[in-house]
């Protein structure tokens, strides 16, 4: 029984790691794309903040029940209108 529990934890950890890598690779594919193409694909953000030459678009991540469980923040260079970074919290 204990070996099965340890094996399940290891497998779950490996699968969770794969999901994180997939998210990061998907986010990285947006670097350099235009803000217009991001908005066309992702829709309007939940919050927008502009500071200096950077615009921050924040998208809430919600669970099945509609509760906010995290967010993704996209940084846009306001001079070029292109995505420079995406972070997930």
C-alpha positions as CSV (number, residue, x, y, z in Angstrom):
1,X,0.0,0.0,0.0
2,X,2.8,2.4,0.9
3,X,4.7,1.7,-2.3
4,X,1.6,2.4,-4.3
5,X,1.1,5.8,-2.6
6,X,4.7,6.8,-3.2
7,X,4.5,5.7,-6.8
8,X,1.3,7.8,-7.2
9,X,2.9,10.9,-5.8
10,X,5.9,10.5,-8.1
11,X,3.7,10.0,-11.2
12,X,1.6,13.0,-10.2
13,X,4.7,15.2,-9.8
14,X,6.0,14.2,-13.2
15,X,2.7,14.9,-14.9
16,X,2.3,18.2,-13.1
17,X,5.8,19.2,-14.3
18,X,4.8,18.4,-17.9
19,X,1.8,20.7,-17.7
20,X,3.9,23.5,-16.4
21,X,6.4,23.1,-19.2
22,X,3.6,23.1,-21.8
23,X,2.1,26.3,-20.4
24,X,5.5,28.0,-20.5
25,X,6.2,26.9,-24.1
26,X,2.8,28.2,-25.1
27,X,3.4,31.5,-23.4
28,X,6.8,31.8,-25.0
29,X,5.3,31.4,-28.4
30,X,3.5,34.8,-27.9
31,X,6.7,36.7,-27.3
32,X,7.2,39.2,-30.1
33,X,3.5,38.9,-31.3
34,X,1.4,42.0,-31.5
35,X,-1.0,43.2,-28.8
36,X,-3.8,43.1,-31.4
37,X,-3.2,39.4,-32.2
38,X,-3.1,38.5,-28.4
39,X,-6.4,40.4,-27.8
40,X,-8.0,38.7,-30.8
41,X,-7.0,35.3,-29.4
42,X,-7.4,35.7,-25.7
43,X,-10.1,38.4,-25.6
44,X,-10.1,41.4,-23.3
45,X,-8.1,41.3,-20.1
46,X,-9.6,41.5,-16.6
47,X,-7.2,44.4,-15.6
48,X,-4.9,46.8,-17.5
49,X,-2.1,48.9,-16.0
50,X,0.3,51.1,-17.8
51,X,3.6,52.2,-16.3
52,X,6.3,53.9,-18.4
53,X,6.8,52.1,-21.7
54,X,5.1,48.9,-20.5
55,X,1.4,47.9,-20.5
56,X,0.4,45.1,-18.2
57,X,-2.7,43.0,-19.2
58,X,-3.9,40.6,-16.5
59,X,-6.1,37.7,-17.2
60,X,-7.7,35.8,-14.3
61,X,-7.5,32.0,-14.2
62,X,-10.8,30.6,-12.9
63,X,-11.8,27.1,-11.8
64,X,-14.9,25.3,-12.8
65,X,-16.9,27.2,-10.1
66,X,-15.8,30.6,-11.3
67,X,-13.4,31.2,-8.5
68,X,-10.2,33.0,-9.3
69,X,-7.3,30.6,-8.7
70,X,-4.4,32.6,-10.3
71,X,-3.7,34.9,-13.2
72,X,-1.5,35.5,-16.2
73,X,0.1,38.9,-16.8
74,X,1.2,39.9,-20.2
75,X,3.7,42.7,-20.6
76,X,3.4,44.8,-23.8
77,X,6.0,47.2,-25.0
78,X,4.0,50.4,-25.6
79,X,6.5,51.7,-28.2
80,X,6.3,48.6,-30.4
81,X,2.9,47.1,-29.4
82,X,4.5,43.7,-29.0
83,X,4.4,41.1,-26.2
84,X,7.7,41.1,-24.2
85,X,6.8,38.7,-21.3
86,X,4.1,36.5,-19.9
87,X,4.1,35.4,-16.3
88,X,1.7,33.1,-14.4
89,X,0.9,33.6,-10.7
